[in-house]
Amino acid sequence: MIRIAVLASGGGTNLQALLDACAAGRVDGRIEVVLSNVPAAPALQRAREAGVATEVLPSKGVTDRAAYDRQLVERLARHRPDLVCLAGYMRLLTPAFLSAFGPAPGTRGCPRVMNIHPALLPAFPGLHVQQAALDYGARFSGCTVHFVDEGTDTGPIVAQAVVPVLPGDDQAALAARILEQEHRLYPRAVQWFAQGRLSLEGRKVRVEGAGGVPAPQLHPWD
Ligand code: GRF
């Protein structure tokens, strides 16, 4: 049973997917704390409803990012997380944070911070990426769970799911199709971490027991 901390700035549907997966035993973990940099984030309400501790550390107007991140570490450390999951956390993390949650004994080289991004990295990092995929004319997009490094959505890829871009899609339609897969993918990736199945070699994440997936399958767990 791993101890999980979730950082969220917004609606928290990915947080909800993780809460539900923990409650249903699909993730061998417990969400110990949900921290937000946005006091009014609906994600905090979801945490309260699930009986999970919340922390708020407003970031508005903050200019010293490293000092902010040191405070963040202090707040999280009280809850002794094994894994920190970013779920719509809209700030880049500095080394002050990432060095506190680097690889640890038992994580087989994997850092202890994960993120979910609504595109197939390395295509479309950053913000407004569903619109970017539409504007580019991509035929497929999807979502990526990755370990977090200092870059913008550049860390080692843990898992991806693909969705088609359909004629007539607008930003909202594509975002909703991707989000549906996010809610399936993130808990699975977290469960792999909880089971100790992930290891990191260079920037490649190995998933133990995930060999032999036929290439054309869009969602390898189906
Ligand atoms: C998701 O699309 C996630 O991939 C991105 O931010 C969005 C958060 O949505 N990082 P929610 O707050 O989980 O509903």
Boltz pocket constraint, residues with backbone or C-beta under 6 A from the ligand:
constraints:
  - pocket:
      binder: B
      contacts: [[A, 8], [A, 10], [A, 11], [A, 12], [A, 13], [A, 14], [A, 15], [A, 87], [A, 88], [A, 89], [A, 116], [A, 117], [A, 118], [A, 179], [A, 182]]
      max_distance: 6.0
